[in-house]
Amino acid sequence: MPVQNAAAAEIAEQGIAQHDEGHFDAAETLYRQALAIDPEQPTALCYLGLLSIQRDRPEHGAELLRRAVLRDPEYAEAQHHLGTALLRLQRPEEALSQHERALSLAADYTDAICGRATSLRVLGRNDEAVAGYEQALRQAPDHAEAEAGLADALVIAGREREAFVHYRNAASLDARMTAALDRALVGFATRHPREAQIGMQRLNAFMKAFILNQASPRMNRYPGLSSVPFHDPSRFPVTSALEAAFTTIRSEIEGLAAAEYSPELESHLMNHGAWDVFNFYERGRRNETNRTRCPTISRIIDNHDTLRTLAGVQYASRLSPGAHIRAHRGPTNIRMRCHLGIHVPDGDCAIRVGDQTQRWHAGRCLVFDDSFEHEAWNHTEDHRIVLIVDVWHPDLTPVEIAFLEGLHRYGAYQADSLSAYWAAKAESDAKARKLYD
């Protein structure tokens, strides 16, 4: 590490703080002040170079970043950003070399892992790129650029349905990524015109139903979707991922203490026994603490077409000995419910959906439409545990799913806003009563 001028280094750090807040002009002013004191101050050169890339001046950025690397060859961040500039300049071989140098200095540097994957994708080494993006997301599950990069790589690999999961993930993490999602949706319609047309017909019928829903404002039926009690699990890529990771998933769930479960809010459906759950997503809200306890489960949920909006849940479900959940219906036909058997006791332990009954099997998935009447029971002397993962109906196109996610975001926002309003109103009314009673 070269000796640095303390005053210049401090001013450069002030510039980074402004940069992180999006105050680019103020950041540039501070970087230039630092360089006026020390013309080769590496932090100021690195971040001024990054700022040039962000302002679509990659050639100028590369020049500044080369100076930073020359001053401090062990500066991994400068090596990585230089790779980014070179990639923008359509020099992917050189970019890959820079990202690999950054990783030789900091092996767990997520941005450099992502940058290396992008260079590999541009060079046509797509399988390696997919693996790189997946590595980045294992380290940083909320990395928007890795999500978008993985989506692009999956399209190249012919895994278009999986790609849309990651385009939507990226857009939810960073609004700037919505442009990539929009391009992908247009591309899907171009490549699959018949499927896209049928999807738009369903979507138009659904929107028309809002005009006529006075008698049924819940809008729990989406038109035109196939309707059977049980679906073939192979239609849902998440089932293969769950079954392949069963040993690890079982270990994660068996590592939970009974006290970590909480009563299912629909416990009023119980005829006998107890029904407890361990939530990962609940009506669109992510449980960060629980997700940390079960990283493999969480990663699979995030990487597949799971329903993580207010219309779905993802949780481990535990039925006590003798438990019976009486017949009921789920709220919508847009979701399918996937059960992965974790601990399934011998004996009378099963689920009925419509007029069909199936048993769970450890390590195997079953998928059903819970808008059909269904009930479940565990008439044994041992607990039954399954992992429940809600997924989108397989008939829905990427456009329909993106629309429904947006509709659910809007509904959740309005519900939270109204809840806050009425809570404030109640507090204000209570204060007024104290003043005037």
C-alpha positions as CSV (number, residue, x, y, z in Angstrom):
1,M,0.0,0.0,0.0
2,P,1.6,3.3,-1.1
3,V,1.9,6.1,1.4
4,Q,-1.0,8.5,0.9
5,N,-1.5,12.2,1.7
6,A,-3.9,12.1,4.7
7,A,-5.7,15.3,3.7
8,A,-6.3,14.2,0.1
9,A,-7.4,10.8,1.3
10,E,-9.9,12.4,3.7
11,I,-11.4,14.6,1.0
12,A,-11.7,11.6,-1.4
13,E,-13.7,9.7,1.3
14,Q,-16.0,12.8,1.6
15,G,-16.4,12.5,-2.2
16,I,-17.4,8.9,-1.9
17,A,-20.1,9.8,0.7
18,Q,-21.6,12.3,-1.8
19,H,-21.2,9.8,-4.6
20,D,-23.2,7.1,-2.7
21,E,-26.0,9.6,-2.1
22,G,-26.2,10.3,-5.9
23,H,-24.7,13.8,-5.6
24,F,-22.4,13.4,-8.6
25,D,-21.4,17.0,-9.1
26,A,-20.5,17.5,-5.4
27,A,-18.5,14.2,-5.5
28,E,-16.6,15.2,-8.6
29,T,-15.7,18.5,-7.0
30,L,-14.3,16.7,-3.9
31,Y,-12.4,14.2,-6.0
32,R,-10.7,17.0,-8.0
33,Q,-9.8,18.8,-4.7
34,A,-8.1,15.7,-3.5
35,L,-6.2,15.3,-6.8
36,A,-5.1,19.0,-6.6
37,I,-3.4,18.0,-3.4
38,D,-2.1,14.7,-4.6
39,P,-2.4,14.2,-8.4
40,E,-2.1,10.4,-8.1
41,Q,-4.4,9.9,-5.1
42,P,-5.7,6.4,-5.8
43,T,-9.1,6.6,-4.2
44,A,-9.9,9.9,-6.0
45,L,-8.7,8.5,-9.3
46,C,-10.7,5.3,-8.8
47,Y,-14.0,7.0,-8.0
48,L,-13.6,9.8,-10.5
49,G,-13.0,7.0,-13.1
50,L,-16.2,5.2,-11.9
51,L,-18.1,8.5,-12.1
52,S,-16.9,8.9,-15.7
53,I,-18.2,5.4,-16.6
54,Q,-21.5,6.3,-15.0
55,R,-21.7,9.4,-17.1
56,D,-21.0,7.3,-20.2
57,R,-17.4,8.4,-20.7
58,P,-15.7,5.0,-20.4
59,E,-12.5,6.0,-22.2
60,H,-11.9,8.8,-19.8
61,G,-12.8,6.5,-16.9
62,A,-10.3,3.9,-18.1
63,E,-7.5,6.4,-18.2
64,L,-8.2,7.5,-14.6
65,L,-8.5,3.9,-13.4
66,R,-5.2,2.9,-15.1
67,R,-3.5,5.7,-13.1
68,A,-5.1,4.4,-9.9
69,V,-3.9,0.9,-10.6
70,L,-0.4,2.1,-11.4
71,R,-0.3,4.0,-8.1
72,D,-1.7,1.0,-6.1
73,P,-1.5,-2.3,-7.9
74,E,-3.3,-4.1,-5.0
75,Y,-6.4,-1.8,-5.3
76,A,-9.0,-4.5,-6.2
77,E,-11.8,-2.0,-6.6
78,A,-9.8,0.0,-9.2
79,Q,-9.0,-3.2,-11.1
80,H,-12.6,-4.1,-11.2
81,H,-13.9,-0.7,-12.3
82,L,-11.2,-0.7,-15.0
83,G,-12.6,-4.0,-16.2
84,T,-16.0,-2.4,-16.4
85,A,-14.7,0.5,-18.5
86,L,-12.9,-1.8,-20.8
87,L,-16.1,-3.9,-21.3
88,R,-18.0,-0.6,-22.2
89,L,-15.2,0.0,-24.7
90,Q,-15.9,-3.4,-26.3
91,R,-12.6,-5.0,-25.1
92,P,-14.0,-8.0,-23.2
93,E,-10.7,-10.0,-23.2
94,E,-8.9,-7.2,-21.4
95,A,-12.0,-6.6,-19.2
96,L,-11.9,-10.3,-18.1
97,S,-8.3,-10.0,-17.2
98,Q,-8.9,-7.0,-15.0
99,H,-11.8,-8.6,-13.2
100,E,-9.7,-11.7,-12.6
101,R,-6.9,-9.5,-11.2
102,A,-9.4,-7.9,-8.8
103,L,-10.5,-11.4,-7.7
104,S,-6.9,-12.5,-7.2
105,L,-6.7,-9.6,-4.6
106,A,-10.2,-10.1,-3.1
107,A,-11.7,-13.6,-3.9
108,D,-15.1,-12.8,-2.4
109,Y,-15.5,-9.4,-4.2
110,T,-19.1,-9.8,-5.4
111,D,-19.1,-6.9,-7.9
112,A,-15.9,-8.3,-9.5
113,I,-17.5,-11.8,-9.7
114,C,-20.5,-10.2,-11.4
115,G,-18.2,-8.2,-13.8
116,R,-16.2,-11.3,-14.6
117,A,-19.5,-13.2,-15.4
118,T,-20.5,-10.3,-17.8
119,S,-17.2,-10.5,-19.6
120,L,-17.6,-14.2,-20.0
121,R,-21.1,-13.8,-21.4
122,V,-19.9,-11.2,-23.9
123,L,-17.1,-13.6,-24.9
124,G,-19.6,-16.4,-25.6
125,R,-18.6,-18.5,-22.5
126,N,-22.2,-18.5,-21.3
127,D,-22.2,-21.5,-19.1
128,E,-19.4,-20.0,-17.1
129,A,-21.2,-16.7,-17.0
130,V,-24.3,-18.4,-15.5
131,A,-22.2,-20.0,-12.8
132,G,-20.5,-16.7,-12.1
133,Y,-23.8,-14.8,-11.6
134,E,-25.2,-17.6,-9.4
135,Q,-22.0,-17.4,-7.3
136,A,-22.5,-13.6,-6.9
137,L,-26.2,-14.1,-5.9
138,R,-25.2,-16.7,-3.3
139,Q,-23.0,-14.1,-1.7
140,A,-25.3,-11.2,-2.2
141,P,-28.9,-12.3,-2.8
142,D,-30.1,-8.7,-3.5
143,H,-27.5,-7.9,-6.1
144,A,-29.6,-6.3,-8.9
145,E,-26.9,-6.3,-11.6
146,A,-26.2,-10.0,-11.0
147,E,-29.9,-10.7,-11.3
148,A,-30.2,-8.9,-14.6
149,G,-27.0,-10.4,-15.9
150,L,-28.1,-13.9,-15.0
151,A,-31.4,-13.2,-16.8
152,D,-29.6,-12.2,-19.9
153,A,-27.4,-15.4,-19.7
154,L,-30.4,-17.6,-19.2
155,V,-32.1,-16.2,-22.3
156,I,-29.0,-17.1,-24.3
157,A,-29.1,-20.6,-22.8
158,G,-32.7,-21.0,-23.9
159,R,-34.1,-20.9,-20.3
160,E,-36.4,-18.0,-21.0
161,R,-39.0,-18.8,-18.3
162,E,-36.3,-18.9,-15.6
163,A,-34.8,-15.7,-17.0
164,F,-38.0,-13.7,-16.3
165,V,-37.8,-14.5,-12.6
166,H,-34.5,-12.7,-12.5
167,Y,-35.6,-9.8,-14.7
168,R,-38.4,-9.2,-12.2
169,N,-36.1,-9.7,-9.2
170,A,-33.7,-7.1,-10.7
171,A,-36.5,-4.6,-11.3
172,S,-37.8,-5.0,-7.8
173,L,-34.3,-4.3,-6.4
174,D,-33.4,-1.4,-8.6
175,A,-35.9,0.6,-10.6
176,R,-33.3,1.3,-13.3
177,M,-33.6,-2.4,-14.2
178,T,-37.2,-2.0,-15.3
179,A,-36.0,-1.1,-18.8
180,A,-34.4,-4.6,-19.1
181,L,-37.6,-6.2,-18.0
182,D,-39.6,-4.2,-20.5
183,R,-37.2,-5.2,-23.4
184,A,-37.4,-8.9,-22.3
185,L,-41.2,-8.8,-22.3
186,V,-41.3,-7.3,-25.8
187,G,-38.8,-9.9,-26.9
188,F,-41.0,-12.7,-25.5
189,A,-44.0,-11.4,-27.4
190,T,-42.0,-11.3,-30.6
191,R,-40.7,-14.8,-30.2
192,H,-43.9,-16.4,-29.0
193,P,-46.7,-14.4,-30.7
194,R,-49.5,-17.0,-30.2
195,E,-48.8,-17.6,-26.5
196,A,-48.5,-13.8,-26.0
197,Q,-51.8,-13.2,-27.8
198,I,-53.7,-15.8,-25.6
199,G,-52.2,-14.3,-22.5
200,M,-53.3,-10.8,-23.5
201,Q,-56.8,-12.1,-24.2
202,R,-56.9,-13.5,-20.7
203,L,-55.5,-10.3,-19.2
204,N,-58.0,-8.1,-21.1
205,A,-60.9,-10.3,-19.8
206,F,-59.5,-9.9,-16.3
207,M,-59.3,-6.2,-16.6
208,K,-62.8,-6.0,-18.0
209,A,-64.1,-8.0,-15.0
210,F,-63.1,-5.0,-12.8
211,I,-66.0,-3.0,-14.5
212,L,-68.5,-5.7,-13.6
213,N,-67.3,-6.8,-10.2
214,Q,-69.9,-5.1,-7.9
215,A,-71.2,-8.5,-6.8
216,S,-67.8,-10.1,-6.4
217,P,-65.2,-7.4,-5.6
218,R,-62.7,-10.0,-4.3
219,M,-61.9,-10.9,-8.0
220,N,-60.6,-14.3,-7.0
221,R,-61.0,-16.0,-10.4
222,Y,-58.6,-15.2,-13.2
223,P,-60.2,-16.2,-16.6
224,G,-59.1,-18.8,-19.0
225,L,-56.7,-20.8,-16.8
226,S,-56.7,-24.6,-16.9
227,S,-58.3,-26.1,-13.8
228,V,-57.4,-29.5,-12.3
229,P,-57.0,-30.6,-8.7
230,F,-53.4,-31.9,-9.0
231,H,-50.8,-30.7,-11.5
232,D,-47.8,-32.7,-12.9
233,P,-44.9,-31.4,-10.7
234,S,-42.6,-31.6,-13.7
235,R,-44.3,-28.6,-15.2
236,F,-42.8,-26.4,-12.5
237,P,-38.9,-26.0,-12.5
238,V,-39.0,-25.3,-8.8
239,T,-39.9,-28.9,-8.0
240,S,-36.7,-30.3,-9.6
241,A,-34.7,-27.8,-7.6
242,L,-36.4,-28.6,-4.3
243,E,-36.1,-32.4,-4.8
244,A,-32.4,-32.1,-5.8
245,A,-31.6,-30.1,-2.7
246,F,-33.8,-32.3,-0.4
247,T,-31.1,-33.5,1.9
248,T,-29.9,-29.9,2.6
249,I,-33.5,-28.6,2.9
250,R,-34.4,-31.3,5.4
251,S,-31.4,-30.5,7.4
252,E,-32.3,-26.8,7.5
253,I,-35.9,-27.5,8.6
254,E,-34.9,-30.2,11.1
255,G,-32.5,-27.7,12.6
256,L,-35.4,-25.5,13.7
257,A,-36.6,-25.7,17.2
258,A,-40.4,-26.3,17.8
259,A,-40.5,-22.9,19.5
260,E,-39.4,-21.2,16.3
261,Y,-42.7,-22.1,14.6
262,S,-45.8,-20.0,15.2
263,P,-49.5,-20.9,14.9
264,E,-50.9,-20.7,11.4
265,L,-53.3,-17.8,11.3
266,E,-55.9,-20.1,9.7
267,S,-55.8,-22.3,12.7
268,H,-59.6,-21.8,13.0
269,L,-59.8,-24.4,10.2
270,M,-58.5,-27.1,12.6
271,N,-60.9,-29.8,13.7
272,H,-58.3,-31.4,15.8
273,G,-54.6,-30.8,16.7
274,A,-52.2,-28.0,16.0
275,W,-51.0,-26.4,12.8
276,D,-47.7,-24.4,13.1
277,V,-45.6,-22.6,10.4
278,F,-42.2,-21.2,9.9
279,N,-42.6,-18.3,7.4
280,F,-40.1,-17.2,4.7
281,Y,-42.6,-15.0,2.8
282,E,-46.1,-14.2,4.1
283,R,-48.5,-12.3,1.9
284,G,-45.6,-10.5,0.2
285,R,-43.6,-9.7,3.3
286,R,-40.1,-11.3,3.5
287,N,-39.0,-12.7,6.9
288,E,-35.3,-11.9,6.8
289,T,-34.6,-13.6,10.1
290,N,-36.2,-16.9,9.0
291,R,-34.6,-16.7,5.6
292,T,-31.1,-16.5,7.2
293,R,-31.9,-19.7,9.1
294,C,-32.6,-21.6,5.9
295,P,-30.4,-20.2,3.1
296,T,-30.9,-23.0,0.6
297,I,-34.6,-22.8,0.8
298,S,-34.5,-19.0,0.5
299,R,-32.2,-19.2,-2.6
300,I,-34.5,-21.7,-4.3
301,I,-37.6,-19.5,-3.6
302,D,-35.8,-16.5,-5.0
303,N,-34.6,-18.2,-8.1
304,H,-37.9,-19.7,-9.3
305,D,-41.4,-18.5,-10.4
306,T,-42.6,-18.5,-6.8
307,L,-45.4,-16.2,-5.8
308,R,-43.9,-13.7,-3.4
309,T,-46.7,-11.1,-3.5
310,L,-49.6,-10.6,-1.2
311,A,-51.4,-13.5,-3.0
312,G,-48.9,-16.2,-1.8
313,V,-47.0,-17.7,1.1
314,Q,-43.8,-19.7,1.5
315,Y,-43.3,-21.6,4.7
316,A,-42.6,-24.9,6.5
317,S,-45.8,-26.4,7.7
318,R,-46.0,-28.7,10.8
319,L,-49.1,-30.7,11.6
320,S,-49.3,-32.3,15.1
321,P,-50.3,-35.9,15.7
322,G,-54.1,-36.3,15.2
323,A,-54.4,-33.0,13.4
324,H,-57.1,-32.4,10.8
325,I,-57.5,-29.3,8.7
326,R,-61.1,-29.2,7.6
327,A,-62.2,-28.6,4.0
328,H,-61.7,-25.1,2.7
329,R,-60.7,-23.2,-0.5
330,G,-57.8,-20.9,-1.2
331,P,-58.4,-17.3,-2.3
332,T,-57.3,-17.4,-6.0
333,N,-56.7,-19.7,-9.0
334,I,-53.6,-17.8,-10.1
335,R,-51.4,-19.7,-7.7
336,M,-50.6,-23.4,-7.4
337,R,-49.4,-24.8,-4.1
338,C,-46.3,-27.0,-4.0
339,H,-45.6,-29.3,-1.1
340,L,-42.2,-30.9,-0.6
341,G,-42.5,-33.7,1.9
342,I,-39.9,-33.3,4.7
343,H,-41.1,-35.7,7.5
344,V,-44.0,-37.9,6.6
345,P,-45.1,-40.5,9.1
346,D,-46.4,-43.9,8.1
347,G,-50.2,-44.3,8.4
348,D,-53.2,-42.2,7.6
349,C,-51.6,-39.0,6.6
350,A,-52.8,-37.3,3.4
351,I,-54.4,-34.5,1.5
352,R,-57.6,-34.4,-0.5
353,V,-58.1,-31.8,-3.3
354,G,-61.4,-31.9,-5.1
355,D,-62.2,-35.6,-5.5
356,Q,-58.6,-36.8,-5.4
357,T,-56.5,-37.8,-2.5
358,Q,-52.7,-38.1,-2.4
359,R,-50.1,-39.0,0.3
360,W,-47.0,-37.0,0.8
361,H,-43.6,-38.7,0.3
362,A,-40.3,-37.4,1.9
363,G,-38.2,-35.8,-0.8
364,R,-41.0,-35.6,-3.4
365,C,-43.2,-32.7,-4.5
366,L,-46.9,-32.6,-5.2
367,V,-48.5,-29.6,-6.7
368,F,-52.2,-28.7,-6.5
369,D,-54.7,-26.0,-7.1
370,D,-55.8,-24.8,-3.7
371,S,-58.8,-22.9,-5.1
372,F,-60.4,-26.4,-5.2
373,E,-61.9,-27.5,-1.9
374,H,-59.2,-29.3,0.0
375,E,-58.5,-30.8,3.4
376,A,-55.5,-32.4,5.1
377,W,-55.0,-34.7,8.0
378,N,-52.4,-36.5,10.1
379,H,-54.1,-39.4,11.9
380,T,-50.8,-40.7,13.2
381,E,-48.8,-40.4,16.4
382,D,-46.0,-38.4,14.8
383,H,-45.6,-34.9,13.4
384,R,-46.0,-34.3,9.6
385,I,-43.8,-31.5,8.1
386,V,-43.8,-30.2,4.6
387,L,-42.3,-27.2,2.9
388,I,-45.0,-25.2,1.1
389,V,-44.0,-23.0,-1.8
390,D,-46.7,-21.1,-3.8
391,V,-46.0,-20.7,-7.5
392,W,-47.7,-19.0,-10.4
393,H,-50.2,-20.9,-12.5
394,P,-48.1,-22.5,-15.3
395,D,-50.5,-21.1,-18.0
396,L,-49.6,-17.5,-17.2
397,T,-47.3,-15.7,-19.5
398,P,-44.4,-13.5,-18.3
399,V,-46.5,-10.4,-19.2
400,E,-49.5,-11.6,-17.1
401,I,-47.2,-12.4,-14.1
402,A,-45.5,-9.0,-14.4
403,F,-48.9,-7.3,-14.5
404,L,-50.2,-9.2,-11.5
405,E,-47.1,-8.5,-9.5
406,G,-47.5,-4.8,-10.2
407,L,-51.2,-5.0,-9.3
408,H,-50.3,-6.7,-6.0
409,R,-47.6,-4.1,-5.3
410,Y,-50.2,-1.4,-5.8
411,G,-52.7,-3.1,-3.6
412,A,-50.2,-3.7,-0.8
413,Y,-49.1,0.0,-1.0
414,Q,-52.7,1.2,-0.8
415,A,-53.5,-1.1,2.1
416,D,-50.4,0.0,4.1
417,S,-51.2,3.7,3.3
418,L,-54.8,3.3,4.4
419,S,-53.8,1.4,7.6
420,A,-51.5,4.3,8.5
421,Y,-54.2,6.8,7.7
422,W,-56.8,5.1,9.9
423,A,-54.3,4.6,12.7
424,A,-53.4,8.3,12.7
425,K,-57.1,9.2,12.5
426,A,-57.9,7.0,15.5
427,E,-55.0,8.6,17.5
428,S,-56.2,12.1,16.6
429,D,-59.8,11.3,17.6
430,A,-58.6,9.9,20.9
431,K,-56.6,13.0,21.6
432,A,-59.7,15.2,20.7
433,R,-61.9,13.2,23.1
434,K,-59.4,13.8,25.9
435,L,-59.4,17.5,25.3
436,Y,-63.2,17.9,25.1
437,D,-64.7,15.2,27.2
